[in-house]
């Protein structure tokens, strides 16, 4: 029954890997990269890894995230 304090920070969900995004959205790799070309999904490069912001994935999936 502990309510979050007024000054508690809410962290955004961690970004998805490409494989996680493909599995979550149930789409193919070419479809994902088509969404990138259409600027509907952003690819973040972290070192040699590619990540996709969770907000982008949830927007494609139609999931509303509380802010």
C-alpha positions in Angstrom: 0.0 0.0 0.0 3.0 2.3 -0.5 2.0 5.1 -2.8 4.7 6.6 -4.9 6.0 9.9 -3.5 5.3 13.1 -5.3 9.0 13.5 -6.2 9.6 9.9 -7.3 10.9 9.6 -10.8 9.2 7.3 -13.3 11.6 5.6 -15.6 10.6 5.0 -19.2 10.6 1.4 -20.3 13.9 0.2 -21.6 14.4 0.1 -25.4 13.7 -3.1 -27.3 16.3 -5.0 -29.3 15.5 -5.6 -32.9 14.7 -9.3 -32.1 12.4 -8.3 -29.2 10.6 -5.7 -31.4 10.1 -8.3 -34.1 8.7 -10.8 -31.6 6.5 -8.3 -29.8 5.0 -6.8 -33.0 4.9 -10.2 -34.8 6.3 -8.7 -37.9 9.2 -9.6 -40.2 12.6 -7.8 -40.3 11.9 -6.2 -43.7 8.6 -4.8 -42.3 10.4 -3.3 -39.3 13.0 -1.6 -41.5 10.2 -0.4 -43.8 8.7 1.3 -40.7 12.2 2.8 -40.0 12.3 4.2 -43.6 8.8 5.7 -43.1 10.1 7.4 -39.9 7.5 5.6 -37.8 10.2 3.8 -35.8 13.5 5.2 -34.6 16.7 3.1 -34.4 19.1 4.0 -31.7 22.7 2.8 -32.0 24.3 1.9 -28.7 27.8 0.8 -29.5 27.4 -1.9 -32.2 23.8 -2.7 -31.0 20.6 -1.4 -32.4 17.7 -0.5 -30.0 14.2 0.7 -30.6 12.5 3.0 -28.1 9.7 1.3 -26.3 7.4 4.2 -27.0 7.8 3.7 -30.8 7.0 0.0 -30.4 3.9 0.7 -28.3 2.7 3.3 -30.7 2.9 0.8 -33.6 1.1 -1.8 -31.5 -1.5 0.7 -30.4 -0.7 0.3 -26.7 -1.3 3.4 -24.5 1.4 3.9 -21.9 0.6 5.9 -18.7 3.0 8.8 -18.3 
